[in-house]
Amino acid sequence: MTRIRQRAIVLAVLALLWGVAPATAELMSFDSVETRRILQHGPWPPPPVRDPSNRASGDPAATALGQRLFFDARLSVGRGLSCATCHDPARAWTDGRKQAVGFVPLERNTPSVLDVARQRWFSWDGGADSLWSQTIRPIVDPRELGASARQVAEVVATDPALSCLYAKAYGRPATVGTDDEQVLVNVGKAVAAFLEGLTSGRTPFDEFRDALARGDRETAGRYPVAAQRGLKIFVGSGNCGVCHFGAAFTNDEFHDVGVPFLVEPGKVDAGRHAGIKRLKADRFNLLGPYSDDASRATATKTKHVQLQHVNFGQFKTPSLRNLALTAPYMHDGRYATLREVVRHYSELDMERIHADGERLLRPLKLSDAEIDDLVAFLESLTAPYAAKMPPVPERSAGCGS
């Protein structure tokens, strides 16, 4: 079955979960501990966020500029790739590949950028401490878009619509050769302003969670019984909420979950260990000269993060929202289906977790029926309309089409 066909089936099932109630509502019994843990995963959506380190955050002109640049292949060497090449709106802002491909094949799976503004660290290894600094990295990485600061400045300065939006966002036009790096940073901040608006909608789980909170048994009973059974495992014996915590279903931290980090013979992906090294050396981190947060409060995490041996082979806990549309899974895309992911945790090989690794992980030892139930719950965390374009910003400011 093709991935397109699989996605069509998933969307059809989600539409049924969203809008069609069973003939007879059936609500399982959840005890007080289970209920408290369920309610911790909401409400959704949370309020919009603004980034104090990014002066463009929330600015309409910057958002419009960022949207144009996200889809603009002129920001790459050869002008053949754009941010949207890997973060395709039609694929819930991923690429559907096992591992990303830029100018060369890369080693990690492409994460969705939905709800990215609410993250604490960025990239699988946390090598960036802000959304705007993370946005700069692939633009200049020779393996990805491979552009230079000069190329970026030339694109913005010579395109009338981009130049107009840039001037409205930053109060002065982009220039070439004067301060190309500042233009590059401002472009990263504009793209980040656009990405902040990519938020996912409500899911069948959110309807259930809110109904449970207000004591509406009839509405809560519309939630599929298989998903309710899977939810019991998630908040109960599975202890999944320790890492997949809160409304976004992630603690936004880093863990070794027994996934091998050998890339090829003689080469490993060090994960968070390498990410901290990259973060500390990054000129664009929140301690550097380009943060707009004069208080440096947002840089506290960067200042105090410490490189430790335990970080080796750790990768960021992804959000579980919309994961039915973002296969394949894990940092290296090794699992094609959610069922494979659940089976990984069911049959966890503790010998693959290094000695300083996770103390809470244990094989779940689920039956086939329990695996099906947990998958049903995980699928219910997907918004039916996650794979679509956001509203186009108003042609703000008379800057052309």
C-alpha positions as CSV (number, residue, x, y, z in Angstrom):
1,M,0.0,0.0,0.0
2,T,1.4,3.4,-0.9
3,R,2.0,6.1,1.7
4,I,-0.5,8.3,-0.1
5,R,-3.1,5.6,0.2
6,Q,-2.2,5.0,3.9
7,R,-2.6,8.7,4.6
8,A,-6.0,8.8,2.9
9,I,-7.2,6.0,5.0
10,V,-5.9,7.7,8.2
11,L,-7.6,10.9,7.3
12,A,-10.9,9.1,6.6
13,V,-10.7,7.3,10.0
14,L,-9.9,10.5,11.8
15,A,-12.9,12.2,10.1
16,L,-15.1,9.4,11.5
17,L,-13.5,9.7,15.0
18,W,-14.2,13.4,14.9
19,G,-17.7,13.7,13.6
20,V,-19.6,10.4,14.0
21,A,-20.8,9.2,17.4
22,P,-21.5,5.5,18.0
23,A,-25.1,4.5,18.3
24,T,-24.6,4.0,22.0
25,A,-22.1,6.0,24.0
26,E,-19.8,3.9,26.1
27,L,-17.5,5.5,28.7
28,M,-15.1,3.3,30.6
29,S,-14.4,3.8,34.2
30,F,-11.3,5.9,35.0
31,D,-10.2,6.2,38.6
32,S,-9.0,9.5,40.1
33,V,-5.3,8.9,39.4
34,E,-6.1,8.1,35.7
35,T,-8.4,11.0,35.4
36,R,-5.8,13.5,36.9
37,R,-3.2,12.2,34.4
38,I,-5.6,12.5,31.5
39,L,-6.5,16.0,32.3
40,Q,-2.8,17.0,32.5
41,H,-2.7,16.6,28.7
42,G,-4.7,19.7,28.0
43,P,-6.4,22.0,27.4
44,W,-5.6,22.4,23.7
45,P,-4.8,24.6,21.9
46,P,-2.7,26.6,24.4
47,P,-2.4,30.4,24.0
48,P,-0.2,31.8,21.2
49,V,3.5,32.3,22.2
50,R,5.8,35.1,21.4
51,D,9.6,34.9,21.5
52,P,11.3,37.7,23.4
53,S,14.6,36.9,21.6
54,N,13.0,37.5,18.2
55,R,11.9,41.1,17.5
56,A,10.0,39.7,14.4
57,S,7.9,37.4,16.5
58,G,4.2,38.1,16.0
59,D,4.9,40.9,13.4
60,P,2.5,40.6,10.3
61,A,5.1,41.9,7.9
62,A,7.8,39.5,9.2
63,T,5.3,36.6,9.1
64,A,4.4,37.3,5.5
65,L,8.1,37.6,4.6
66,G,8.8,34.4,6.4
67,Q,6.1,32.5,4.6
68,R,7.4,33.6,1.2
69,L,11.0,32.7,2.1
70,F,9.9,29.3,3.4
71,F,8.8,28.3,0.0
72,D,11.5,30.1,-2.0
73,A,14.1,27.9,-3.6
74,R,16.4,30.9,-4.3
75,L,17.7,30.4,-0.7
76,S,19.6,27.3,-1.8
77,V,22.6,26.6,-4.0
78,G,21.4,26.0,-7.5
79,R,18.0,27.3,-6.4
80,G,16.4,23.8,-6.4
81,L,15.5,23.3,-2.8
82,S,13.5,25.2,-0.2
83,C,12.5,24.7,3.4
84,A,9.2,23.3,2.1
85,T,11.1,20.5,0.2
86,C,11.4,18.7,3.5
87,H,8.6,20.3,5.4
88,D,5.7,19.8,3.0
89,P,2.3,21.1,4.1
90,A,0.6,18.3,2.4
91,R,2.5,15.8,4.5
92,A,1.7,17.5,7.8
93,W,4.9,19.5,7.3
94,T,7.3,16.5,7.0
95,D,8.6,14.7,3.9
96,G,7.4,11.1,4.4
97,R,11.0,9.8,4.0
98,K,12.8,7.6,6.4
99,Q,15.6,10.1,6.6
100,A,15.8,13.6,5.1
101,V,17.5,14.3,1.8
102,G,19.1,17.7,1.0
103,F,22.0,17.9,-1.5
104,V,23.1,14.6,0.1
105,P,21.2,12.0,2.1
106,L,21.1,13.0,5.8
107,E,21.0,10.7,8.9
108,R,17.9,11.8,10.7
109,N,14.1,11.8,10.1
110,T,12.5,15.1,9.2
111,P,10.3,16.2,12.1
112,S,7.1,18.2,11.6
113,V,7.2,21.9,12.2
114,L,3.6,22.0,13.5
115,D,3.5,23.5,17.0
116,V,7.2,24.0,16.8
117,A,7.0,27.4,18.5
118,R,6.2,25.7,21.8
119,Q,9.4,23.7,21.9
120,R,12.2,24.4,24.4
121,W,15.1,22.9,22.3
122,F,15.2,22.4,18.6
123,S,16.4,19.6,16.4
124,W,16.7,16.0,17.4
125,D,19.8,16.8,19.4
126,G,18.8,20.2,20.8
127,G,21.6,21.9,19.0
128,A,19.6,25.1,18.8
129,D,18.1,27.1,21.6
130,S,15.7,29.2,19.6
131,L,13.4,28.7,16.6
132,W,15.1,31.4,14.7
133,S,18.6,30.0,15.2
134,Q,17.4,26.6,14.2
135,T,15.9,28.1,11.1
136,I,19.3,29.6,10.1
137,R,21.2,26.3,10.3
138,P,19.7,24.4,7.3
139,I,19.9,27.5,5.1
140,V,23.7,27.6,5.4
141,D,24.4,23.9,6.0
142,P,26.1,22.7,2.8
143,R,24.3,19.4,3.1
144,E,20.9,21.0,3.1
145,L,20.2,24.4,1.3
146,G,23.9,25.3,1.3
147,A,23.4,29.1,0.8
148,S,25.7,31.8,2.1
149,A,24.8,35.0,4.0
150,R,25.6,36.9,0.8
151,Q,23.3,34.9,-1.3
152,V,20.4,35.3,1.2
153,A,21.0,39.1,1.3
154,E,21.0,39.3,-2.5
155,V,17.7,37.4,-2.8
156,V,16.0,39.7,-0.3
157,A,17.5,42.9,-1.5
158,T,16.8,42.4,-5.2
159,D,13.2,41.1,-5.0
160,P,10.8,44.0,-4.7
161,A,8.1,42.2,-2.6
162,L,10.7,40.7,-0.3
163,S,12.6,43.9,0.1
164,C,9.4,45.8,0.9
165,L,8.3,43.3,3.6
166,Y,11.8,43.2,5.0
167,A,11.9,47.0,5.3
168,K,8.5,47.0,7.0
169,A,9.5,44.3,9.4
170,Y,12.9,45.7,10.4
171,G,12.6,49.4,9.7
172,R,15.3,49.6,7.0
173,P,16.0,47.9,3.6
174,A,18.2,44.8,3.2
175,T,21.6,45.7,1.8
176,V,24.2,43.5,0.1
177,G,27.7,43.5,1.4
178,T,27.2,45.9,4.2
179,D,26.0,43.4,6.8
180,D,25.0,40.1,5.1
181,E,25.1,38.2,8.4
182,Q,22.5,40.5,9.9
183,V,20.2,40.0,6.9
184,L,20.6,36.3,7.3
185,V,19.6,36.5,11.0
186,N,16.6,38.6,10.1
187,V,15.6,36.2,7.5
188,G,15.8,33.4,10.1
189,K,13.7,35.4,12.5
190,A,11.1,36.1,9.8
191,V,10.8,32.4,8.9
192,A,10.5,31.7,12.6
193,A,7.7,34.2,12.9
194,F,5.9,32.3,10.1
195,L,6.5,28.9,11.8
196,E,5.0,30.2,15.0
197,G,1.6,30.3,13.3
198,L,1.7,26.6,12.3
199,T,-0.4,25.3,15.1
200,S,-2.4,22.1,15.0
201,G,-6.1,21.8,15.7
202,R,-8.2,19.9,18.1
203,T,-8.2,16.1,18.1
204,P,-10.7,13.4,19.1
205,F,-8.7,13.0,22.3
206,D,-9.1,16.7,23.1
207,E,-12.9,16.4,22.8
208,F,-12.8,13.4,25.1
209,R,-10.4,15.1,27.6
210,D,-12.5,18.3,27.9
211,A,-15.8,16.3,28.2
212,L,-14.2,14.3,31.0
213,A,-13.2,17.5,32.7
214,R,-16.7,18.9,32.7
215,G,-18.4,15.6,33.6
216,D,-20.1,15.3,30.2
217,R,-20.4,11.5,30.0
218,E,-22.4,11.4,26.8
219,T,-19.7,13.3,24.8
220,A,-16.9,11.4,26.5
221,G,-18.6,8.2,25.5
222,R,-18.3,9.0,21.9
223,Y,-14.5,8.5,22.1
224,P,-13.8,5.0,20.6
225,V,-13.6,2.3,23.3
226,A,-10.4,0.9,21.8
227,A,-8.8,4.4,22.2
228,Q,-10.1,4.5,25.8
229,R,-8.4,1.2,26.5
230,G,-5.2,2.4,24.9
231,L,-5.4,5.6,27.0
232,K,-5.6,3.5,30.2
233,I,-2.4,1.8,29.2
234,F,-0.8,5.2,28.3
235,V,-1.5,6.8,31.7
236,G,-1.3,3.6,33.7
237,S,0.9,0.6,33.2
238,G,2.8,2.1,30.3
239,N,3.8,5.1,32.3
240,C,4.2,6.9,28.9
241,G,3.3,10.4,30.3
242,V,6.6,10.6,32.2
243,C,8.3,11.6,28.9
244,H,5.2,12.4,26.7
245,F,3.9,14.9,29.2
246,G,1.4,17.8,29.1
247,A,-0.8,19.2,26.3
248,A,1.9,18.7,23.7
249,F,2.7,15.1,24.8
250,T,6.4,15.8,25.3
251,N,8.7,16.9,28.1
252,D,10.9,18.4,25.4
253,E,13.9,16.8,26.9
254,F,16.3,14.0,25.7
255,H,16.4,10.3,26.4
256,D,18.0,7.1,25.4
257,V,15.1,4.8,24.5
258,G,17.0,1.8,23.2
259,V,17.2,2.8,19.6
260,P,20.6,2.1,18.2
261,F,22.6,5.1,17.2
262,L,25.1,3.4,14.9
263,V,24.8,5.1,11.5
264,E,27.1,2.8,9.7
265,P,30.2,0.8,10.6
266,G,32.6,3.1,12.4
267,K,30.1,6.0,12.6
268,V,27.6,6.9,15.3
269,D,25.1,9.6,15.9
270,A,26.0,11.0,19.3
271,G,22.6,12.7,19.7
272,R,22.4,15.2,22.5
273,H,26.1,15.0,23.3
274,A,26.9,16.4,19.9
275,G,24.0,18.8,20.1
276,I,25.3,20.5,23.3
277,K,28.7,20.9,21.7
278,R,27.0,22.5,18.6
279,L,24.8,24.7,20.8
280,K,27.8,26.0,22.8
281,A,29.8,26.9,19.7
282,D,26.9,28.5,17.8
283,R,27.3,32.2,17.1
284,F,23.5,32.4,16.8
285,N,22.7,31.0,20.2
286,L,20.8,33.0,22.8
287,L,24.0,34.1,24.6
288,G,25.3,35.6,21.3
289,P,25.0,39.1,19.8
290,Y,21.8,38.5,17.8
291,S,19.3,37.8,20.6
292,D,16.7,40.5,21.0
293,D,16.1,39.6,24.6
294,A,18.0,42.3,26.5
295,S,17.3,40.6,29.8
296,R,18.9,37.3,28.6
297,A,16.2,35.5,30.6
298,T,15.6,33.2,27.6
299,A,19.3,32.3,27.6
300,T,19.3,30.8,31.1
301,K,18.9,27.2,29.7
302,T,21.8,27.8,27.4
303,K,24.0,29.2,30.0
304,H,23.5,26.3,32.4
305,V,23.2,23.2,30.2
306,Q,26.2,20.9,30.8
307,L,27.8,18.3,28.6
308,Q,27.7,14.9,30.3
309,H,28.5,11.4,29.2
310,V,24.9,10.4,29.8
311,N,23.9,12.7,26.9
312,F,25.5,10.3,24.4
313,G,22.9,8.6,22.3
314,Q,20.0,10.7,23.7
315,F,17.4,12.2,21.4
316,K,14.6,14.6,21.9
317,T,11.2,13.3,23.0
318,P,8.9,14.2,20.1
319,S,5.3,15.4,20.5
320,L,2.8,12.7,19.8
321,R,0.3,15.2,18.3
322,N,-0.5,14.4,14.6
323,L,1.9,11.5,14.6
324,A,-0.6,9.4,12.5
325,L,0.4,11.6,9.6
326,T,4.2,11.8,10.2
327,A,5.5,8.3,9.6
328,P,8.2,7.0,9.6
329,Y,9.2,7.3,13.3
330,M,12.2,7.7,15.6
331,H,15.2,10.0,15.1
332,D,16.4,7.8,12.2
333,G,13.0,6.8,10.7
334,R,13.6,3.2,11.4
335,Y,9.9,2.3,12.1
336,A,7.4,2.6,9.3
337,T,4.3,2.3,11.4
338,L,3.0,3.2,14.9
339,R,2.5,-0.5,15.6
340,E,6.2,-1.1,15.1
341,V,6.9,1.8,17.6
342,V,4.6,0.4,20.2
343,R,6.1,-3.1,19.7
344,H,9.6,-1.5,20.3
345,Y,8.5,-0.4,23.8
346,S,6.7,-3.7,24.4
347,E,9.8,-5.7,23.7
348,L,12.4,-3.2,24.8
349,D,15.9,-4.6,24.8
350,M,17.4,-3.1,28.0
351,E,20.9,-4.1,26.9
352,R,20.7,-1.4,24.2
353,I,20.4,1.3,26.8
354,H,23.8,2.4,28.1
355,A,24.6,2.0,31.8
356,D,23.8,5.7,32.6
357,G,20.6,5.6,30.7
358,E,16.9,5.6,31.5
359,R,15.9,4.1,34.9
360,L,12.2,4.2,34.3
361,L,12.1,2.2,31.0
362,R,11.0,-1.4,31.2
363,P,9.5,-3.6,28.5
364,L,5.7,-3.1,28.5
365,K,5.1,-6.8,27.4
366,L,1.8,-5.9,25.7
367,S,-0.5,-8.5,24.0
368,D,-1.4,-8.0,20.4
369,A,-4.8,-6.7,21.5
370,E,-3.2,-4.2,23.9
371,I,-0.8,-3.0,21.1
372,D,-3.9,-2.4,18.9
373,D,-5.5,-0.4,21.6
374,L,-2.5,1.8,22.3
375,V,-2.2,2.5,18.6
376,A,-5.9,3.4,18.5
377,F,-5.2,6.0,21.2
378,L,-2.1,7.4,19.5
379,E,-4.0,7.8,16.3
380,S,-6.7,9.8,18.1
381,L,-4.0,12.5,18.9
382,T,-4.1,13.6,15.3
383,A,-6.1,16.6,14.1
384,P,-8.2,15.8,11.0
385,Y,-7.0,18.9,9.2
386,A,-3.3,18.9,10.2
387,A,-2.1,18.4,6.7
388,K,-3.1,21.7,5.2
389,M,-1.7,25.2,4.5
390,P,-2.1,27.9,7.1
391,P,-4.1,31.0,6.2
392,V,-2.1,33.3,3.9
393,P,-1.1,36.4,5.7
394,E,-2.8,39.6,4.4
395,R,-0.7,41.1,1.6
396,S,0.4,43.2,4.3
397,A,1.3,46.4,3.8
398,G,1.0,46.9,0.1
399,C,4.1,44.9,-0.7
400,G,2.8,43.3,-3.9
401,S,1.5,39.9,-4.7
